[in-house]
Amino acid sequence: MKFPLVSLCICIAILAGCNDKEVPPVAKQPSGKPLVIGLIPEQNIFRQMERYGPLAKYLQQRTGYHIKLEVLPRYGNIIDNFVSKGMDGAFFGSFTYTLAHAKIGVKVIARPQNLDGISTYHGLIFVRKDSGIKTAGDMRGKRFAFVDKATTAGYLLPLEYFHENGIADYRSYFSETYFTGTHEDAIYDVLNRKADIGAAKNTIFEMLAQADKRLGKDLVILERSPDVPENSLALRGDISDEVREKLKQALLNMHTDPEGKKVLEGFGARKFIETKEDDFEPVRRYAKEIHLDLAKYNYLN
């Protein structure tokens, strides 16, 4: 009976080894100081936490690090709070990342690829179909809703649009300009006639349009920006290589793990992909065209 028993033990050991390769082992319960990860206010705080909470929990399980999410009330705050709140990383939009990299040296590691295999977004300028606005000339004296001075879609795109159309001082060109704080609010302000023109990112526009058919029926797109990287996780420059690599590998391998695939589905992503500095070149080129110095730029509204 010894030989069958030995064979059985070997088979069990082999099967256990195969299972470890398919599903990453769950790390020990985290201890010590948490890693504080910031979230930009694309939507309201409850929707942000609903989306990112399960991802943070998954990363905590796989890396053994406490993950604490910090939803910030303003885009610009994400840069200031890196110092004031001792933040370790954030899911940056393309412009906030480019600014934060230039000002405080954060380094990007990964970004999500959506269910259609797309890992970029672009900015939109839109109006109501019944507004009579079709060109930049038609916008004179109207109300423009930006998102925040630290956004590509909600501010950098309009600045480039104004530059191309000879609008030297937009504050005097429009009867009113203001910042909504979120892409969602910019879209609904135009839909609900609080503003005549708005700017926001296409991914939020398309997501809202699926639930609210009025967007597709009543709004029209006048301009779009080049594609830029989707919100990417970046960590402070002096964080340890071990922490950086653990978080990176946990994200990049999520789609190979059954539990990770469930989290990704709820997050609205197919997988995470590696992201590098060169991916943000379109944003830097945009800034250069409008003579914007990233290192000195005042991103506060």
Buried (B, 14 or more C-beta within 10 A) or exposed (E): EEEEEEEEEEEEEEEEEEEEEEEBEEBEEBEEEBBBBBBBBBBBEEBBBEBBBBBBEBBBBBBBBBBBBBBBEBBBBBBBBBEEBEBBBBBBBBBBBBBBBBBBEBBBBBBBBBEEEEBBBBBBBBBBEEBEBEEBEBBEEBBBBBBBBBBBBBBBBBBBBBBEEEBEEBEEBBEEBBBBBBBBBBBBBBBEEBBBBBBBBBBBBEBBBEEBEEBEEBBEEBBBBBBBBBBBBBBBEEBEEEBBEBBBBBBBBBBEBEBBEEBBEEBEBBBBBEBEEEBBEBBBEBBEEEEBEBEEBEBEB
